């Protein structure tokens, strides 16, 4: 894993036009092509590493394999580029302001190349009041809610999700869509839609102009998103590295104290994993130097095991998510809302058609108890348990 981090660090230097030597494995260690391709795929680095190939010191066979992976991903991106433009245009035509997050717009914003991040889901951010309208709009065009998040507008479950979550996933004929109404589960740690819309920027590719987050907001969102995933995915840290190198990301910063502790922690993990580019303000670097060493060590360790596998200890996922929410919370109401989000997550309330909490909460609570009993029994029997951890696409 250290070798893959070194490869990514060198590729980012080459991307910035900084000459760098080829990366050599530790003495006495030889990596098979299969091992390298597995790690590159797992951390979604094909678009970065496939650009430079043998310049990084990869063998000809490995460089060709990674380049082939990058090429196949770019073909998927051509399809997604068309679909993204159509979806955003459809929402905008309905008179609903909409920001496109991450994905292709972030790639263009940070590198000028739509293919610099690789493929993923389509992420849209709309005002909270517009979520029902966009839900119906997506439904009329072939997208349906994923089974573990199937809630109906007007029900208690729908209202619970809008209060205590930040996105719903829709499955479509091409790409999946993550419909966001705020950037994070917490309410007060990241800006609201109106502020984000006021600071938006636009990127152009494929003949379309798409509104997206301004650089400073993109840096904050990416930092929280990476922290939520416990900094396991190197592609998310590549985003942080690229954004941190943009002067615009720091233009509105009055003081390093204005940055949330999760932003500082994420920058600290990025520094340890990939390094940081020139241009990060000195006072921000001073705060980064004070990031707890155990936070960085745990992140580097988790990068080698990016998913919970096997017989997962019952309650582990909830405990990890709650730990994140407590770290992300900025106000007492965020802490209280975090407890509600963990107690009755989206997957537990999915499909409940009750109109009030009086009937909805007991059903959801019973499901939670049954689910915990089933998970506990499977754990006791050492049965492989499918993790409830969402499959994120950073």
C-alpha positions in Angstrom: 0.0 0.0 0.0 2.9 2.3 0.7 4.1 1.7 -2.8 0.7 2.8 -4.3 0.7 5.9 -2.2 4.2 6.7 -3.5 3.0 6.2 -7.1 0.1 8.5 -6.5 2.3 11.1 -4.9 4.7 11.0 -7.9 1.9 11.1 -10.4 0.5 14.3 -8.7 3.9 15.9 -9.0 4.1 15.0 -12.7 0.6 16.4 -13.1 1.8 19.7 -11.6 4.8 19.7 -14.0 7.3 18.9 -11.2 10.1 16.5 -12.4 10.2 13.4 -10.2 12.2 10.2 -10.2 10.6 6.8 -11.0 9.2 5.1 -7.9 10.9 1.9 -6.9 9.5 -0.8 -4.6 11.2 -1.4 -1.3 14.4 -3.4 -1.6 13.7 -7.1 -2.1 10.0 -6.6 -2.8 8.4 -7.3 -6.2 4.8 -6.4 -7.0 2.9 -8.5 -9.6 0.8 -6.7 -12.2 -2.3 -8.3 -10.6 -1.4 -6.8 -7.2 -0.8 -3.3 -8.5 -4.0 -3.3 -10.7 -6.0 -4.6 -7.7 -4.8 -1.7 -5.5 -5.2 0.9 -8.3 -8.8 -0.3 -8.9 -9.7 -0.4 -5.2 -8.5 3.2 -4.7 -9.8 4.4 -8.1 -6.5 5.7 -9.3 -6.4 4.4 -12.9 -7.1 7.9 -14.3 -4.2 9.3 -12.4 -1.6 6.6 -12.7 -2.6 5.5 -16.2 -1.6 8.9 -17.5 2.1 8.4 -16.7 2.7 4.7 -16.8 6.4 3.9 -17.2 7.4 7.4 -16.1 6.4 6.3 -12.6 8.6 3.2 -12.8 5.9 0.7 -13.5 6.9 -2.3 -15.6 5.8 -2.3 -19.2 3.2 -5.0 -18.4 1.8 -3.1 -15.4 1.8 0.2 -17.2 -0.2 -1.3 -20.1 -2.7 -2.9 -17.7 -3.3 0.3 -15.9 -3.5 2.3 -19.1 -6.1 -0.2 -20.4 -8.1 0.3 -17.2 -8.0 4.0 -17.7 -9.1 3.7 -21.3 -12.1 1.6 -20.4 -13.1 4.1 -17.7 -12.9 6.9 -20.2 -15.4 5.2 -22.5 -17.8 5.0 -19.5 -17.2 8.7 -18.9 -18.4 9.6 -22.4 -21.7 8.0 -21.7 -21.9 9.6 -18.2 -21.0 13.0 -19.6 -24.1 12.9 -21.9 -26.4 11.7 -19.1 -25.1 14.2 -16.6 -25.8 17.1 -19.0 -29.3 15.7 -19.7 -30.2 15.3 -16.0 -28.9 18.7 -15.0 -30.7 20.3 -17.9 -33.9 18.5 -17.1 -33.9 19.8 -13.5 -32.9 23.3 -14.6 -35.7 23.3 -17.2 -38.1 22.7 -14.3 -37.0 25.9 -12.7 -35.1 24.2 -9.9 -31.6 25.5 -9.1 -29.2 22.5 -9.0 -25.5 22.1 -8.4 -23.6 19.1 -9.7 -21.1 17.8 -7.1 -17.9 15.8 -7.4 -17.5 13.7 -10.5 -16.9 15.3 -13.9 -17.3 18.9 -12.8 -14.7 18.4 -10.0 -12.3 16.8 -12.4 -12.7 19.8 -14.8 -12.5 22.3 -11.9 -9.2 20.9 -10.6 -7.4 19.7 -13.7 -9.3 20.9 -16.8 -9.7 17.2 -17.8 -13.2 15.6 -17.4 -11.6 12.2 -17.2 -9.1 13.0 -14.4 -11.2 11.3 -11.6 -12.7 8.4 -13.4 -16.4 7.4 -13.5 -18.8 7.4 -10.6 -22.4 8.3 -9.6 -24.1 11.5 -10.6 -24.4 13.8 -7.5 -27.0 16.6 -7.6 -27.6 19.1 -4.8 -31.0 20.9 -4.8 -32.8 23.1 -2.2 -34.5 21.0 0.5 -37.9 22.3 -0.5 -37.4 21.1 -4.1 -36.6 17.4 -3.2 -40.2 16.1 -3.8 -40.4 17.8 -7.2 -37.0 16.4 -8.3 -38.0 13.0 -6.9 -41.1 12.9 -9.2 -39.1 14.3 -12.1 -36.6 11.6 -11.8 -39.3 9.0 -11.5 -40.9 10.2 -14.8 -37.6 9.7 -16.6 -36.9 6.2 -15.4 -35.0 6.5 -12.1 -36.3 4.7 -9.1 -35.1 4.8 -5.5 -32.7 2.1 -4.4 -34.4 -0.7 -2.4 -32.7 0.1 0.9 -33.8 3.8 0.6 -37.3 3.4 -0.8 -39.4 6.1 0.9 -42.6 7.8 -0.3 -43.2 11.6 -0.2 -45.7 12.5 2.5 -45.0 9.5 4.7 -43.3 9.7 8.1 -40.3 7.8 6.7 -39.8 10.4 3.9 -39.9 13.2 6.5 -37.5 11.3 8.8 -35.0 10.8 6.0 -35.1 14.5 4.9 -34.5 15.5 8.5 -31.8 13.0 9.4 -30.0 12.1 6.2 -28.5 14.2 3.3 -29.1 12.1 0.2 -31.1 9.5 -1.6 -29.9 7.1 -4.3 -31.8 6.6 -7.5 -31.0 3.7 -9.9 -31.4 4.4 -13.6 -30.8 2.8 -16.9 -27.3 4.3 -17.1 -25.8 6.0 -14.1 -27.1 6.1 -10.5 -28.0 9.5 -9.1 -27.4 10.6 -5.5 -29.9 13.4 -4.8 -28.5 15.7 -2.0 -30.4 18.4 -0.2 -27.4 19.3 2.0 -23.7 18.4 1.9 -23.6 16.4 5.1 -25.9 14.7 7.6 -25.1 17.4 10.1 -27.1 20.7 9.7 -24.7 23.4 10.9 -21.2 22.3 9.9 -21.3 23.0 6.2 -23.1 25.8 4.4 -26.7 25.7 3.4 -27.8 25.5 -0.3 -28.5 29.3 -0.6 -24.9 30.1 0.5 -23.5 27.4 -1.8 -25.5 28.7 -4.7 -24.4 32.3 -4.2 -20.7 31.1 -4.3 -21.2 28.6 -7.2 -18.9 28.4 -10.1 -19.5 26.9 -13.6 -17.5 24.5 -15.5 -17.8 23.8 -19.2 -17.3 20.5 -21.0 -19.1 18.6 -23.8 -20.6 21.9 -24.9 -22.5 22.4 -21.7 -22.1 24.7 -18.7 -22.7 23.1 -15.4 -23.0 24.9 -12.0 -20.9 23.4 -9.3 -19.5 24.2 -5.8 -17.0 27.0 -5.6 -13.4 25.8 -4.8 -13.5 26.5 -1.0 -16.9 24.8 -0.6 -15.7 21.9 -2.8 -12.6 21.5 -0.5 -14.9 21.5 2.6 -17.3 19.0 1.1 -14.5 16.7 -0.1 -12.9 16.9 3.4 -16.1 15.9 5.2 -16.8 13.2 2.6 -13.4 11.7 3.0 -13.5 11.8 6.8 -16.9 10.0 6.7 -15.2 7.2 4.8 -12.4 7.2 7.4 -9.9 8.5 4.7 -9.8 5.0 3.2 -10.0 6.0 -0.5 -7.0 7.6 -2.1 -9.0 9.1 -4.9 -10.8 11.3 -2.3 -7.4 12.4 -1.0 -6.3 13.2 -4.6 -9.2 15.5 -4.8 -8.1 17.2 -1.5 -4.5 17.6 -2.9 -5.7 19.1 -6.1 -8.2 21.5 -4.4 -5.6 22.5 -1.8 -3.3 23.6 -4.7 -5.9 26.1 -6.1 -5.4 29.6 -5.0 -9.2 30.1 -5.1 -9.7 27.5 -2.4 -8.1 29.8 0.1 -9.2 33.2 -1.3 -12.0 33.8 1.2 -10.3 32.3 4.2 -10.0 34.9 7.0 -8.2 32.6 9.4 -7.1 29.0 9.8 -9.4 28.9 12.8 -12.4 29.2 10.4 -11.7 25.7 9.1 -13.6 22.8 10.7 -11.5 20.3 12.6 -12.4 17.6 10.1 -11.0 19.8 7.3 -7.8 20.1 9.2 -7.7 16.3 9.9 -8.3 15.5 6.3 -5.6 17.8 5.2 -3.3 16.1 7.7 -4.1 12.6 6.4 -3.6 13.9 2.8 -0.2 15.3 3.8 0.9 12.0 5.2 -0.5 9.9 2.3 0.2 12.1 -0.8 1.9 15.3 0.4 0.4 18.7 0.0 1.0 21.1 -2.9 2.5 24.6 -2.6 0.1 27.3 -1.8 -1.5 26.0 1.4 -1.4 29.0 3.8 1.2 28.8 6.5 -1.3 29.1 9.4 -3.2 26.2 7.9 0.0 24.2 7.8 0.6 25.1 11.4 -2.8 23.6 12.4 -2.2 20.5 10.2 1.1 19.9 12.2 -1.1 19.5 15.3 -3.3 16.8 14.0 -3.2 13.8 16.3 -0.7 11.2 15.2 -3.1 8.3 16.0 -5.6 9.8 13.6 -3.1 9.7 10.7 -1.9 6.2 11.7 -5.4 4.8 11.8 -6.2 6.4 8.4 -3.1 4.9 6.8 -4.0 1.5 8.3 -7.6 1.7 7.0 -6.4 2.4 3.5 -5.2 -1.1 3.4 -8.6 -2.5 4.4 -11.1 -0.2 2.7 -14.2 -2.2 3.5 -15.7 -4.1 6.5 -15.6 -7.7 5.5 -16.3 -11.1 7.0 -18.4 -11.5 10.1 -18.8 -7.9 11.1 -19.2 -7.2 14.8 -22.9 -6.2 15.4 -23.1 -2.4 16.0 -19.7 -1.7 14.6 -20.9 0.2 11.6 -23.3 2.3 13.7 -20.5 3.1 16.2 -18.2 4.2 13.4 -20.9 6.4 11.8 -21.8 7.9 15.2 -18.1 8.7 15.9 -18.0 10.5 12.6 -21.2 12.4 13.3 -19.9 13.5 16.7 -16.7 14.7 15.1 -18.6 16.5 12.3 -21.2 18.1 14.6 -20.8 21.8 15.4 -23.9 22.5 17.5 -26.0 20.8 20.2 -28.8 20.2 17.6 -26.3 18.5 15.3 -25.4 16.1 18.2 -29.1 15.4 18.8 -29.9 14.9 15.1 -26.9 12.6 14.9 -28.4 10.3 17.6 -31.7 10.2 15.6 -29.9 9.4 12.4 -28.0 6.5 13.9 -31.0 5.1 15.9 -33.2 4.8 12.8 -31.1 4.9 9.6 -32.6 5.1 6.1 -32.4 1.3 5.5 -34.6 0.7 8.6 -37.4 3.1 7.6 -37.4 2.1 4.0 -40.8 1.0 2.7 -42.7 2.2 5.8 -45.9 3.9 4.6 -47.1 5.2 7.9 -48.2 8.8 7.8 -47.3 9.7 11.4 -44.5 8.9 13.9 -47.0 7.2 16.2 -47.3 4.3 13.8 -44.0 4.6 11.9 -41.5 4.7 14.8 -42.7 1.4 16.4 -42.4 -0.4 13.1 -38.9 1.0 12.5 -37.8 0.3 16.0 -38.9 -3.3 15.8 -37.1 -3.7 12.5 -33.9 -2.3 14.2 -34.2 -4.9 17.0 -34.8 -7.8 14.6 -31.9 -6.7 12.4 -29.6 -6.5 15.4 -30.6 -10.0 16.6 -30.0 -11.4 13.1 -26.6 -9.8 12.9 -25.7 -11.0 16.3 -26.7 -14.6 15.6 -24.7 -14.5 12.3 -21.7 -13.1 14.2 -21.9 -15.8 16.9 -22.0 -18.5 14.2 -19.0 -16.8 12.4 -21.1 -16.5 9.3 -19.9 -14.1 6.6 -22.0 -11.0 6.9 -22.7 -8.6 4.2 -21.7 -5.2 5.6 -24.3 -2.5 5.8 -21.6 0.0 5.0 -22.7 1.9 1.9 -20.6 1.4 -1.2 -19.3 4.9 -1.7 -18.0 6.3 -4.9 -15.8 9.2 -3.8 
